């Protein structure tokens, strides 16, 4: 084995995790349900509204240490979040292959939907995919609709839905692209107003731009923020 291969293999044995905690899921189709959150530290995007401080408090976990920590919780769903969990796909594959059955918990993947090749590597171990399409008008990131479509093709093998954080600047072109992607796999769309919410935003008007063309759409706020939960 060459030196570069040794470095790669060594690196996947442990990861930095910002925090592990249980709370009420505040977003998406499992809003209101208790989850165990595992927040990874790395991300391949830099969204304008990102509310996570990745610089402080992160701890190193190997797969055995992570298993022991997660086994302490009584809720039945583990939410892999971040950051972007799929950056750590090699670690996740090893962890889930070894410990998912022992944990006997559902795996809920929160992802920005831009890493389809990495999703392929672990999709067999995932139960639900919450695919957060980042739109330029709200996130300040270049739209990745082609990648999002490729990603959803894989994610739709399991229980998957699309989440879209938006503000009053959402463009009709973005709406059309999201509808095109969702309609191919009849995927639910969760519309989520960017927080703090703009006082002059017309939520019903924006919602109707989706609903008039596609009925499988929901408007859900970040409920954990209203409830003052983590």
C-alpha positions as CSV (number, residue, x, y, z in Angstrom):
1,X,0.0,0.0,0.0
2,X,1.4,3.4,-1.0
3,X,1.7,6.3,1.5
4,X,-1.3,8.3,0.0
5,X,-3.5,5.2,0.4
6,X,-2.4,4.8,4.1
7,X,-3.4,8.5,4.7
8,X,-6.8,8.0,3.2
9,X,-7.5,4.9,5.2
10,X,-6.3,6.5,8.4
11,X,-8.5,9.5,7.9
12,X,-11.8,7.6,7.5
13,X,-11.4,5.9,10.9
14,X,-12.4,9.0,12.7
15,X,-14.3,12.3,12.1
16,X,-14.8,15.6,13.7
17,X,-18.4,16.0,15.0
18,X,-19.6,19.4,16.2
19,X,-22.3,18.1,18.5
20,X,-24.6,15.1,19.3
21,X,-27.9,15.9,21.0
22,X,-31.6,14.9,21.1
23,X,-34.3,17.5,20.3
24,X,-37.5,17.9,18.3
25,X,-37.1,17.9,14.5
26,X,-38.2,21.4,13.4
27,X,-38.0,21.1,9.7
28,X,-39.4,18.9,6.9
29,X,-41.9,16.0,7.0
30,X,-40.8,14.8,10.4
31,X,-41.4,18.1,12.1
32,X,-42.4,17.5,15.7
33,X,-40.7,14.2,16.1
34,X,-37.8,13.6,18.5
35,X,-34.5,12.9,16.7
36,X,-30.9,12.3,17.7
37,X,-28.9,14.9,15.8
38,X,-25.3,14.2,14.7
39,X,-23.9,17.5,13.3
40,X,-20.8,17.1,11.1
41,X,-18.4,20.0,10.7
42,X,-17.5,20.1,7.0
43,X,-19.5,21.5,4.1
44,X,-18.9,21.9,0.4
45,X,-21.1,25.1,0.3
46,X,-21.1,28.5,2.0
47,X,-24.7,29.5,2.3
48,X,-25.5,33.1,3.3
49,X,-28.0,32.0,5.9
50,X,-26.0,29.2,7.5
51,X,-26.5,29.3,11.3
52,X,-23.9,26.8,12.4
53,X,-20.6,27.6,14.1
54,X,-18.2,24.8,13.1
55,X,-15.1,26.3,14.7
56,X,-15.6,25.5,18.3
57,X,-16.4,22.5,20.4
58,X,-16.0,19.8,17.8
59,X,-14.8,16.4,19.1
60,X,-13.2,13.4,17.4
61,X,-15.2,10.2,17.1
62,X,-14.3,6.8,15.7
63,X,-17.1,4.4,14.8
64,X,-17.0,2.6,18.1
65,X,-17.1,5.8,20.2
66,X,-20.0,7.1,18.0
67,X,-22.0,3.9,18.5
68,X,-21.6,4.0,22.2
69,X,-22.7,7.7,22.3
70,X,-25.8,7.1,20.1
71,X,-26.8,4.0,22.0
72,X,-27.5,6.2,25.1
73,X,-30.5,7.9,23.4
74,X,-34.0,6.4,23.5
75,X,-35.4,8.1,20.3
76,X,-35.7,5.9,17.2
77,X,-34.3,8.2,14.5
78,X,-30.8,9.5,13.9
79,X,-30.5,12.7,11.9
80,X,-27.2,13.0,10.1
81,X,-26.8,16.8,9.6
82,X,-24.1,19.4,9.2
83,X,-22.5,20.9,7.4
84,X,-22.7,18.3,4.7
85,X,-22.6,14.7,6.1
86,X,-21.8,13.1,2.7
87,X,-18.3,14.7,2.8
88,X,-17.7,11.9,5.4
89,X,-19.3,9.2,3.3
90,X,-16.4,6.7,3.9
91,X,-16.7,7.0,7.6
92,X,-20.5,6.8,7.4
93,X,-20.4,3.7,5.3
94,X,-18.1,1.9,7.7
95,X,-20.2,3.1,10.7
96,X,-23.6,2.2,9.3
97,X,-22.5,-1.1,7.9
98,X,-21.1,-2.1,11.3
99,X,-23.6,-0.6,13.7
100,X,-27.0,0.3,12.1
101,X,-28.5,-3.0,12.9
102,X,-27.3,-3.0,16.5
103,X,-28.6,0.5,17.0
104,X,-32.0,-0.4,15.5
105,X,-32.7,3.2,14.6
106,X,-33.8,4.9,11.4
107,X,-31.2,7.0,9.5
108,X,-32.4,10.4,8.4
109,X,-29.9,12.2,6.1
110,X,-30.1,16.0,5.9
111,X,-28.1,17.0,2.8
112,X,-27.7,19.8,0.3
113,X,-28.2,17.3,-2.6
114,X,-25.0,18.1,-4.5
115,X,-23.0,14.9,-4.0
116,X,-24.8,12.1,-5.9
117,X,-21.7,9.8,-6.2
118,X,-21.2,9.9,-2.4
119,X,-24.9,9.2,-1.8
120,X,-24.6,6.1,-4.0
121,X,-22.1,4.7,-1.5
122,X,-24.4,4.8,1.5
123,X,-28.0,4.9,0.2
124,X,-28.6,1.3,1.2
125,X,-28.2,2.2,4.8
126,X,-30.4,5.4,4.7
127,X,-34.1,5.4,5.4
128,X,-35.1,9.0,4.7
129,X,-33.4,11.7,2.6
130,X,-34.1,15.4,3.3
131,X,-32.7,17.1,0.2
132,X,-32.2,20.8,0.7
133,X,-32.0,22.5,-2.7
134,X,-30.0,25.7,-2.2
135,X,-31.2,28.4,-4.5
136,X,-29.1,31.4,-5.4
137,X,-31.7,34.0,-4.5
138,X,-31.7,33.0,-0.9
139,X,-28.4,31.1,-0.2
140,X,-26.1,33.1,-2.4
141,X,-24.8,29.9,-4.0
142,X,-24.8,29.2,-7.7
143,X,-27.8,26.9,-8.5
144,X,-26.9,23.2,-8.9
145,X,-30.1,21.9,-10.4
146,X,-28.4,19.4,-12.7
147,X,-26.6,17.9,-9.6
148,X,-29.9,18.1,-7.6
149,X,-31.7,16.0,-10.3
150,X,-29.0,13.4,-10.4
151,X,-29.0,13.3,-6.6
152,X,-32.8,12.8,-6.4
153,X,-32.7,9.9,-8.8
154,X,-30.7,8.0,-6.2
155,X,-32.5,9.5,-3.1
156,X,-35.9,8.5,-4.5
157,X,-35.0,4.9,-4.0
158,X,-35.8,5.6,-0.4
159,X,-38.3,8.0,1.4
160,X,-37.1,11.4,0.1
161,X,-38.4,14.9,0.0
162,X,-37.1,18.3,-1.2
163,X,-36.7,21.3,1.1
164,X,-36.3,24.8,-0.2
165,X,-35.3,27.7,2.0
166,X,-36.5,30.9,0.3
167,X,-37.1,34.6,0.7
168,X,-39.1,37.3,-1.2
169,X,-36.3,37.3,-3.9
170,X,-37.1,33.8,-5.2
171,X,-37.1,33.8,-9.0
172,X,-39.7,32.2,-11.3
173,X,-36.9,30.4,-13.1
174,X,-35.8,28.8,-9.8
175,X,-39.4,27.8,-9.1
176,X,-39.7,26.2,-12.5
177,X,-36.5,24.2,-12.1
178,X,-37.5,22.9,-8.7
179,X,-40.9,21.9,-10.0
180,X,-39.3,20.1,-12.9
181,X,-37.0,18.1,-10.6
182,X,-39.8,17.2,-8.1
183,X,-42.3,16.2,-10.8
184,X,-40.0,13.5,-12.3
185,X,-40.2,11.5,-9.1
186,X,-43.4,12.9,-7.6
187,X,-41.4,14.2,-4.7
188,X,-42.9,16.3,-1.9
189,X,-41.6,19.9,-1.7
190,X,-41.3,21.6,1.7
191,X,-41.1,25.4,1.4
192,X,-39.3,27.0,4.3
193,X,-39.1,30.8,4.8
194,X,-35.7,32.0,5.6
195,X,-35.3,33.1,9.2
196,X,-35.7,35.7,10.6
197,X,-38.7,36.0,8.3
198,X,-39.1,39.2,6.3
199,X,-42.1,41.2,7.5
200,X,-43.2,42.1,4.0
201,X,-42.9,38.7,2.4
202,X,-46.1,37.3,0.8
203,X,-45.9,33.7,1.7
204,X,-49.2,32.7,0.1
205,X,-48.3,34.4,-3.2
206,X,-45.0,32.4,-3.3
207,X,-46.7,29.2,-2.2
208,X,-49.3,29.5,-5.0
209,X,-46.6,29.9,-7.6
210,X,-45.7,26.3,-6.7
211,X,-49.2,25.0,-5.9
212,X,-50.8,26.1,-9.1
213,X,-48.5,23.8,-11.1
214,X,-47.7,21.1,-8.5
215,X,-50.0,20.0,-5.7
216,X,-47.4,18.0,-3.6
217,X,-46.1,21.1,-1.8
218,X,-46.1,22.2,1.8
219,X,-45.3,25.4,3.6
220,X,-43.5,24.7,7.0
221,X,-41.5,27.1,9.1
222,X,-38.5,26.3,11.2
223,X,-40.6,25.3,14.2
224,X,-37.7,24.6,16.5
225,X,-36.9,28.3,16.4
226,X,-40.5,29.3,17.4
227,X,-40.4,26.7,20.2
228,X,-36.9,27.9,21.3
229,X,-35.4,24.5,20.9
230,X,-31.9,23.5,19.7
